[in-house]
Amino acid sequence: EAGQTEVGWLAKVARPSGWEPARRTIIEVAWYTTRPHDSDNGLKALGDGLAIGLGCNDKGFLMRAMTNEVDKAKPRTIVSLTNA
C-alpha cells in the first residue's frame, strides 16, 4: 500500500498538463533492483498506483516489463506511458 501511494504521488507530479488517458494506455516498465525477482510481481501495484495518481481507471492499462535487472549500485524503476 505504501508503494502504491508513492507511485500515485509521483505520477500526479510527473503528469503533463492536459494529459488524458486513451482507451488503451501502454505502460512499459524497466526494473533495476537490488536483488533478483519476477518481473511481473510489481505490475499490479504499479498499475493501481498510476491509476490513482493519474485519476483514471486501470482497466485500459496494457502493462509490460521491458527490463528486469539487478543493479545494486543504482536501483530504480523507469516507467513509460503511451496512449494507444
N, CA, C and O atoms as a Tinker XYZ file with bonds, in Angstrom:
   336  protein
     1  N      0.819000   -1.198000    0.000000    73     2
     2  CA     0.000000    0.000000    0.000000    64     1     3
     3  C      0.860000    1.258000    0.000000    63     2     4     5
     4  O      0.535000    2.233000   -0.678000    81     3
     5  N      1.946000    1.243000    0.749000    73     3     6
     6  CA     2.833000    2.410000    0.790000    64     5     7
     7  C      3.438000    2.669000   -0.590000    63     6     8     9
     8  O      3.584000    3.819000   -1.007000    81     7
     9  N      3.788000    1.596000   -1.292000    73     7    10
    10  CA     4.339000    1.744000   -2.636000    64     9    11
    11  C      3.337000    2.329000   -3.601000    63    10    12    13
    12  O      3.692000    3.161000   -4.437000    81    11
    13  N      2.072000    1.902000   -3.498000    73    11    14
    14  CA     1.027000    2.446000   -4.370000    64    13    15
    15  C      0.829000    3.935000   -4.116000    63    14    16    17
    16  O      0.643000    4.711000   -5.054000    81    15
    17  N      0.870000    4.328000   -2.860000    73    15    18
    18  CA     0.710000    5.737000   -2.508000    64    17    19
    19  C      1.847000    6.566000   -3.093000    63    18    20    21
    20  O      1.619000    7.646000   -3.639000    81    19
    21  N      3.067000    6.061000   -2.980000    73    19    22
    22  CA     4.218000    6.793000   -3.518000    64    21    23
    23  C      4.144000    6.876000   -5.039000    63    22    24    25
    24  O      4.404000    7.933000   -5.613000    81    23
    25  N      3.793000    5.777000   -5.694000    73    23    26
    26  CA     3.653000    5.779000   -7.150000    64    25    27
    27  C      2.573000    6.774000   -7.574000    63    26    28    29
    28  O      2.754000    7.520000   -8.536000    81    27
    29  N      1.461000    6.780000   -6.858000    73    27    30
    30  CA     0.383000    7.713000   -7.168000    64    29    31
    31  C      0.823000    9.156000   -7.074000    63    30    32    33
    32  O      0.498000    9.973000   -7.935000    81    31
    33  N      1.563000    9.466000   -6.026000    73    31    34
    34  CA     2.054000   10.840000   -5.842000    64    33    35
    35  C      3.025000   11.206000   -6.957000    63    34    36    37
    36  O      2.931000   12.294000   -7.526000    81    35
    37  N      3.961000   10.306000   -7.277000    73    35    38
    38  CA     4.939000   10.573000   -8.333000    64    37    39
    39  C      4.249000   10.747000   -9.687000    63    38    40    41
    40  O      4.631000   11.619000  -10.468000    81    39
    41  N      3.240000    9.930000   -9.967000    73    39    42
    42  CA     2.503000   10.056000  -11.229000    64    41    43
    43  C      1.777000   11.387000  -11.305000    63    42    44    45
    44  O      1.744000   12.026000  -12.357000    81    43
    45  N      1.201000   11.798000  -10.200000    73    43    46
    46  CA     0.476000   13.077000  -10.173000    64    45    47
    47  C      1.432000   14.238000  -10.445000    63    46    48    49
    48  O      1.093000   15.164000  -11.182000    81    47
    49  N      2.612000   14.191000   -9.858000    73    47    50
    50  CA     3.604000   15.260000  -10.039000    64    49    51
    51  C      4.158000   15.254000  -11.469000    63    50    52    53
    52  O      4.373000   16.317000  -12.052000    81    51
    53  N      4.389000   14.067000  -12.033000    73    51    54
    54  CA     5.006000   13.958000  -13.363000    64    53    55
    55  C      4.008000   14.096000  -14.509000    63    54    56    57
    56  O      4.410000   14.254000  -15.662000    81    55
    57  N      2.732000   14.040000  -14.209000    73    55    58
    58  CA     1.702000   14.077000  -15.260000    64    57    59
    59  C      1.751000   15.393000  -16.027000    63    58    60    61
    60  O      1.640000   16.464000  -15.430000    81    59
    61  N      1.917000   15.319000  -17.357000    73    59    62
    62  CA     1.925000   16.541000  -18.157000    64    61    63
    63  C      0.558000   17.229000  -18.109000    63    62    64    65
    64  O     -0.476000   16.565000  -18.028000    81    63
    65  N      0.563000   18.530000  -18.158000    73    63    66
    66  CA    -0.671000   19.300000  -18.142000    64    65    67
    67  C     -1.552000   18.910000  -19.322000    63    66    68    69
    68  O     -1.094000   18.884000  -20.464000    81    67
    69  N     -2.804000   18.609000  -19.045000    73    67    70
    70  CA    -3.760000   18.274000  -20.088000    64    69    71
    71  C     -3.743000   16.823000  -20.529000    63    70    72    73
    72  O     -4.527000   16.440000  -21.397000    81    71
    73  N     -2.863000   15.998000  -19.952000    73    71    74
    74  CA    -2.811000   14.588000  -20.356000    64    73    75
    75  C     -4.063000   13.866000  -19.907000    63    74    76    77
    76  O     -4.476000   13.969000  -18.752000    81    75
    77  N     -4.660000   13.137000  -20.829000    73    75    78
    78  CA    -5.824000   12.312000  -20.532000    64    77    79
    79  C     -5.553000   10.906000  -21.048000    63    78    80    81
    80  O     -4.966000   10.753000  -22.118000    81    79
    81  N     -5.963000    9.884000  -20.320000    73    79    82
    82  CA    -5.735000    8.526000  -20.799000    64    81    83
    83  C     -6.604000    8.224000  -22.019000    63    82    84    85
    84  O     -7.734000    8.701000  -22.123000    81    83
    85  N     -6.067000    7.434000  -22.927000    73    83    86
    86  CA    -6.831000    6.967000  -24.078000    64    85    87
    87  C     -7.577000    5.699000  -23.664000    63    86    88    89
    88  O     -7.498000    5.268000  -22.514000    81    87
    89  N     -8.289000    5.119000  -24.599000    73    87    90
    90  CA    -8.989000    3.859000  -24.312000    64    89    91
    91  C     -7.994000    2.806000  -23.842000    63    90    92    93
    92  O     -8.300000    2.011000  -22.954000    81    91
    93  N     -6.800000    2.801000  -24.438000    73    91    94
    94  CA    -5.720000    1.905000  -24.046000    64    93    95
    95  C     -4.474000    2.738000  -23.792000    63    94    96    97
    96  O     -4.134000    3.620000  -24.580000    81    95
    97  N     -3.798000    2.454000  -22.692000    73    95    98
    98  CA    -2.545000    3.111000  -22.365000    64    97    99
    99  C     -1.483000    2.038000  -22.170000    63    98   100   101
   100  O     -1.619000    1.168000  -21.310000    81    99
   101  N     -0.431000    2.104000  -22.971000    73    99   102
   102  CA     0.661000    1.141000  -22.868000    64   101   103
   103  C      1.633000    1.640000  -21.806000    63   102   104   105
   104  O      2.117000    2.771000  -21.865000    81   103
   105  N      1.906000    0.780000  -20.844000    73   103   106
   106  CA     2.829000    1.128000  -19.765000    64   105   107
   107  C      4.000000    0.156000  -19.829000    63   106   108   109
   108  O      3.836000   -1.050000  -19.647000    81   107
   109  N      5.181000    0.702000  -20.091000    73   107   110
   110  CA     6.395000   -0.105000  -20.143000    64   109   111
   111  C      7.226000    0.193000  -18.905000    63   110   112   113
   112  O      7.415000    1.348000  -18.524000    81   111
   113  N      7.720000   -0.880000  -18.282000    73   111   114
   114  CA     8.438000   -0.749000  -17.019000    64   113   115
   115  C      9.825000   -1.363000  -17.148000    63   114   116   117
   116  O      9.983000   -2.449000  -17.707000    81   115
   117  N     10.814000   -0.672000  -16.638000    73   115   118
   118  CA    12.174000   -1.204000  -16.540000    64   117   119
   119  C     12.519000   -1.270000  -15.057000    63   118   120   121
   120  O     12.586000   -0.244000  -14.380000    81   119
   121  N     12.734000   -2.475000  -14.561000    73   119   122
   122  CA    13.099000   -2.683000  -13.154000    64   121   123
   123  C     14.620000   -2.846000  -13.056000    63   122   124   125
   124  O     15.207000   -3.649000  -13.782000    81   123
   125  N     15.242000   -2.104000  -12.181000    73   123   126
   126  CA    16.652000   -2.283000  -11.813000    64   125   127
   127  C     16.661000   -2.339000  -10.290000    63   126   128   129
   128  O     16.616000   -1.304000   -9.625000    81   127
   129  N     16.719000   -3.543000   -9.744000    73   127   130
   130  CA    16.530000   -3.733000   -8.310000    64   129   131
   131  C     17.800000   -4.256000   -7.646000    63   130   132   133
   132  O     18.765000   -4.618000   -8.319000    81   131
   133  N     17.782000   -4.288000   -6.327000    73   131   134
   134  CA    18.954000   -4.734000   -5.568000    64   133   135
   135  C     19.070000   -6.247000   -5.490000    63   134   136   137
   136  O     20.115000   -6.772000   -5.106000    81   135
   137  N     17.989000   -6.959000   -5.856000    73   135   138
   138  CA    18.033000   -8.427000   -5.832000    64   137   139
   139  C     17.121000   -8.974000   -6.927000    63   138   140   141
   140  O     16.205000   -8.281000   -7.369000    81   139
   141  N     17.357000  -10.194000   -7.365000    73   139   142
   142  CA    16.517000  -10.780000   -8.414000    64   141   143
   143  C     15.069000  -10.961000   -7.945000    63   142   144   145
   144  O     14.823000  -11.248000   -6.774000    81   143
   145  N     14.127000  -10.794000   -8.856000    73   143   146
   146  CA    12.707000  -11.028000   -8.581000    64   145   147
   147  C     11.982000  -11.270000   -9.892000    63   146   148   149
   148  O     12.512000  -10.978000  -10.964000    81   147
   149  N     10.777000  -11.801000   -9.810000    73   147   150
   150  CA     9.959000  -11.997000  -11.001000    64   149   151
   151  C      9.535000  -10.636000  -11.538000    63   150   152   153
   152  O      9.126000   -9.764000  -10.773000    81   151
   153  N      9.630000  -10.457000  -12.827000    73   151   154
   154  CA     9.349000   -9.142000  -13.413000    64   153   155
   155  C      7.891000   -8.727000  -13.287000    63   154   156   157
   156  O      7.591000   -7.534000  -13.322000    81   155
   157  N      6.983000   -9.678000  -13.140000    73   155   158
   158  CA     5.565000   -9.317000  -13.062000    64   157   159
   159  C      5.077000   -9.078000  -11.632000    63   158   160   161
   160  O      3.922000   -8.701000  -11.437000    81   159
   161  N      5.925000   -9.289000  -10.638000    73   159   162
   162  CA     5.499000   -9.140000   -9.243000    64   161   163
   163  C      4.930000   -7.762000   -8.915000    63   162   164   165
   164  O      3.932000   -7.667000   -8.201000    81   163
   165  N      5.531000   -6.719000   -9.411000    73   163   166
   166  CA     5.099000   -5.380000   -9.042000    64   165   167
   167  C      4.158000   -4.702000  -10.007000    63   166   168   169
   168  O      3.747000   -3.567000   -9.768000    81   167
   169  N      3.802000   -5.373000  -11.103000    73   167   170
   170  CA     2.993000   -4.709000  -12.124000    64   169   171
   171  C      1.608000   -4.303000  -11.624000    63   170   172   173
   172  O      1.143000   -3.208000  -11.941000    81   171
   173  N      0.950000   -5.145000  -10.865000    73   171   174
   174  CA    -0.398000   -4.828000  -10.368000    64   173   175
   175  C     -0.361000   -3.613000   -9.441000    63   174   176   177
   176  O     -1.155000   -2.684000   -9.592000    81   175
   177  N      0.564000   -3.628000   -8.484000    73   175   178
   178  CA     0.676000   -2.500000   -7.552000    64   177   179
   179  C      1.057000   -1.219000   -8.288000    63   178   180   181
   180  O      0.551000   -0.143000   -7.970000    81   179
   181  N      1.942000   -1.335000   -9.261000    73   179   182
   182  CA     2.343000   -0.167000  -10.041000    64   181   183
   183  C      1.153000    0.389000  -10.809000    63   182   184   185
   184  O      0.923000    1.598000  -10.804000    81   183
   185  N      0.395000   -0.481000  -11.470000    73   183   186
   186  CA    -0.785000   -0.040000  -12.214000    64   185   187
   187  C     -1.820000    0.618000  -11.327000    63   186   188   189
   188  O     -2.405000    1.635000  -11.702000    81   187
   189  N     -2.054000    0.049000  -10.151000    73   187   190
   190  CA    -3.013000    0.645000   -9.210000    64   189   191
   191  C     -2.554000    2.027000   -8.766000    63   190   192   193
   192  O     -3.356000    2.958000   -8.700000    81   191
   193  N     -1.270000    2.164000   -8.463000    73   191   194
   194  CA    -0.738000    3.464000   -8.048000    64   193   195
   195  C     -0.815000    4.499000   -9.154000    63   194   196   197
   196  O     -1.157000    5.656000   -8.907000    81   195
   197  N     -0.495000    4.079000  -10.386000    73   195   198
   198  CA    -0.588000    5.005000  -11.519000    64   197   199
   199  C     -2.027000    5.465000  -11.737000    63   198   200   201
   200  O     -2.273000    6.641000  -12.003000    81   199
   201  N     -2.968000    4.541000  -11.623000    73   199   202
   202  CA    -4.383000    4.895000  -11.807000    64   201   203
   203  C     -4.813000    5.932000  -10.786000    63   202   204   205
   204  O     -5.536000    6.870000  -11.122000    81   203
   205  N     -4.381000    5.774000   -9.552000    73   203   206
   206  CA    -4.713000    6.747000   -8.501000    64   205   207
   207  C     -4.099000    8.103000   -8.828000    63   206   208   209
   208  O     -4.777000    9.129000   -8.773000    81   207
   209  N     -2.819000    8.103000   -9.166000    73   207   210
   210  CA    -2.129000    9.363000   -9.448000    64   209   211
   211  C     -2.609000   10.069000  -10.693000    63   210   212   213
   212  O     -2.618000   11.298000  -10.750000    81   211
   213  N     -3.010000    9.299000  -11.694000    73   211   214
   214  CA    -3.467000    9.892000  -12.949000    64   213   215
   215  C     -4.966000   10.151000  -12.957000    63   214   216   217
   216  O     -5.489000   10.782000  -13.876000    81   215
   217  N     -5.656000    9.663000  -11.930000    73   215   218
   218  CA    -7.095000    9.900000  -11.831000    64   217   219
   219  C     -7.893000    9.170000  -12.899000    63   218   220   221
   220  O     -8.833000    9.728000  -13.463000    81   219
   221  N     -7.525000    7.929000  -13.179000    73   219   222
   222  CA    -8.230000    7.164000  -14.196000    64   221   223
   223  C     -8.382000    5.715000  -13.736000    63   222   224   225
   224  O     -7.848000    5.316000  -12.701000    81   223
   225  N     -9.112000    4.948000  -14.519000    73   223   226
   226  CA    -9.304000    3.541000  -14.228000    64   225   227
   227  C     -8.182000    2.758000  -14.903000    63   226   228   229
   228  O     -7.793000    3.072000  -16.028000    81   227
   229  N     -7.664000    1.746000  -14.223000    73   227   230
   230  CA    -6.551000    0.990000  -14.786000    64   229   231
   231  C     -6.980000   -0.138000  -15.733000    63   230   232   233
   232  O     -6.138000   -0.908000  -16.194000    81   231
   233  N     -8.268000   -0.240000  -16.021000    73   231   234
   234  CA    -8.732000   -1.327000  -16.899000    64   233   235
   235  C     -8.201000   -1.191000  -18.328000    63   234   236   237
   236  O     -8.156000   -2.177000  -19.063000    81   235
   237  N     -7.807000   -0.003000  -18.721000    73   235   238
   238  CA    -7.266000    0.212000  -20.065000    64   237   239
   239  C     -5.752000    0.135000  -20.132000    63   238   240   241
   240  O     -5.170000    0.350000  -21.195000    81   239
   241  N     -5.103000   -0.169000  -19.013000    73   239   242
   242  CA    -3.651000   -0.253000  -18.987000    64   241   243
   243  C     -3.179000   -1.573000  -19.600000    63   242   244   245
   244  O     -3.675000   -2.641000  -19.241000    81   243
   245  N     -2.245000   -1.496000  -20.502000    73   243   246
   246  CA    -1.569000   -2.661000  -21.054000    64   245   247
   247  C     -0.137000   -2.591000  -20.530000    63   246   248   249
   248  O      0.681000   -1.821000  -21.032000    81   247
   249  N      0.155000   -3.397000  -19.523000    73   247   250
   250  CA     1.429000   -3.298000  -18.821000    64   249   251
   251  C      2.393000   -4.379000  -19.279000    63   250   252   253
   252  O      2.016000   -5.534000  -19.482000    81   251
   253  N      3.667000   -3.968000  -19.439000    73   251   254
   254  CA     4.684000   -4.941000  -19.785000    64   253   255
   255  C      6.032000   -4.548000  -19.184000    63   254   256   257
   256  O      6.434000   -3.384000  -19.208000    81   255
   257  N      6.701000   -5.540000  -18.656000    73   255   258
   258  CA     8.039000   -5.345000  -18.110000    64   257   259
   259  C      9.031000   -5.490000  -19.258000    63   258   260   261
   260  O      9.091000   -6.538000  -19.901000    81   259
   261  N      9.798000   -4.457000  -19.511000    73   259   262
   262  CA    10.742000   -4.459000  -20.619000    64   261   263
   263  C     12.145000   -4.873000  -20.165000    63   262   264   265
   264  O     12.917000   -5.439000  -20.939000    81   263
   265  N     12.457000   -4.587000  -18.918000    73   263   266
   266  CA    13.770000   -4.900000  -18.358000    64   265   267
   267  C     13.583000   -5.361000  -16.931000    63   266   268   269
   268  O     12.730000   -4.845000  -16.208000    81   267
   269  N     14.377000   -6.328000  -16.529000    73   267   270
   270  CA    14.350000   -6.827000  -15.159000    64   269   271
   271  C     15.785000   -7.201000  -14.797000    63   270   272   273
   272  O     16.205000   -8.341000  -14.997000    81   271
   273  N     16.526000   -6.245000  -14.270000    73   271   274
   274  CA    17.947000   -6.425000  -13.998000    64   273   275
   275  C     18.268000   -6.119000  -12.545000    63   274   276   277
   276  O     17.523000   -5.413000  -11.865000    81   275
   277  N     19.380000   -6.656000  -12.081000    73   275   278
   278  CA    19.899000   -6.325000  -10.751000    64   277   279
   279  C     20.931000   -5.225000  -10.919000    63   278   280   281
   280  O     21.863000   -5.359000  -11.712000    81   279
   281  N     20.772000   -4.135000  -10.175000    73   279   282
   282  CA    21.734000   -3.030000  -10.152000    64   281   283
   283  C     21.813000   -2.531000   -8.719000    63   282   284   285
   284  O     21.097000   -1.606000   -8.334000    81   283
   285  N     22.682000   -3.145000   -7.934000    73   283   286
   286  CA    22.790000   -2.798000   -6.514000    64   285   287
   287  C     23.301000   -1.378000   -6.306000    63   286   288   289
   288  O     22.983000   -0.745000   -5.299000    81   287
   289  N     24.082000   -0.880000   -7.239000    73   287   290
   290  CA    24.651000    0.462000   -7.107000    64   289   291
   291  C     23.626000    1.569000   -7.369000    63   290   292   293
   292  O     23.702000    2.644000   -6.775000    81   291
   293  N     22.674000    1.301000   -8.255000    73   291   294
   294  CA    21.698000    2.344000   -8.625000    64   293   295
   295  C     20.331000    1.722000   -8.884000    63   294   296   297
   296  O     19.882000    1.682000  -10.029000    81   295
   297  N     19.655000    1.232000   -7.829000    73   295   298
   298  CA    18.322000    0.662000   -8.040000    64   297   299
   299  C     17.328000    1.745000   -8.459000    63   298   300   301
   300  O     17.361000    2.869000   -7.957000    81   299
   301  N     16.446000    1.380000   -9.389000    73   299   302
   302  CA    15.471000    2.349000   -9.889000    64   301   303
   303  C     14.388000    1.633000  -10.673000    63   302   304   305
   304  O     14.536000    0.471000  -11.053000    81   303
   305  N     13.308000    2.338000  -10.906000    73   303   306
   306  CA    12.234000    1.860000  -11.754000    64   305   307
   307  C     11.926000    2.963000  -12.752000    63   306   308   309
   308  O     11.714000    4.114000  -12.372000    81   307
   309  N     11.903000    2.611000  -14.020000    73   307   310
   310  CA    11.618000    3.578000  -15.085000    64   309   311
   311  C     10.299000    3.185000  -15.720000    63   310   312   313
   312  O     10.125000    2.044000  -16.148000    81   311
   313  N      9.359000    4.137000  -15.783000    73   311   314
   314  CA     8.020000    3.878000  -16.307000    64   313   315
   315  C      7.754000    4.803000  -17.489000    63   314   316   317
   316  O      8.000000    6.007000  -17.418000    81   315
   317  N      7.251000    4.225000  -18.572000    73   315   318
   318  CA     6.911000    4.982000  -19.767000    64   317   319
   319  C      5.456000    4.721000  -20.120000    63   318   320   321
   320  O      5.031000    3.567000  -20.177000    81   319
   321  N      4.681000    5.788000  -20.360000    73   319   322
   322  CA     3.276000    5.664000  -20.731000    64   321   323
   323  C      3.068000    6.198000  -22.139000    63   322   324   325
   324  O      3.570000    7.265000  -22.494000    81   323
   325  N      2.321000    5.444000  -22.936000    73   323   326
   326  CA     1.981000    5.861000  -24.292000    64   325   327
   327  C      0.519000    5.571000  -24.540000    63   326   328   329
   328  O      0.069000    4.444000  -24.333000    81   327
   329  N     -0.226000    6.559000  -24.975000    73   327   330
   330  CA    -1.623000    6.322000  -25.338000    64   329   331
   331  C     -1.684000    5.607000  -26.671000    63   330   332   333
   332  O     -1.008000    5.985000  -27.629000    81   331
   333  N     -2.503000    4.567000  -26.721000    73   331   334
   334  CA    -2.623000    3.797000  -27.963000    64   333   335
   335  C     -3.942000    4.095000  -28.639000    63   334   336
   336  O     -4.231000    3.543000  -29.701000    81   335
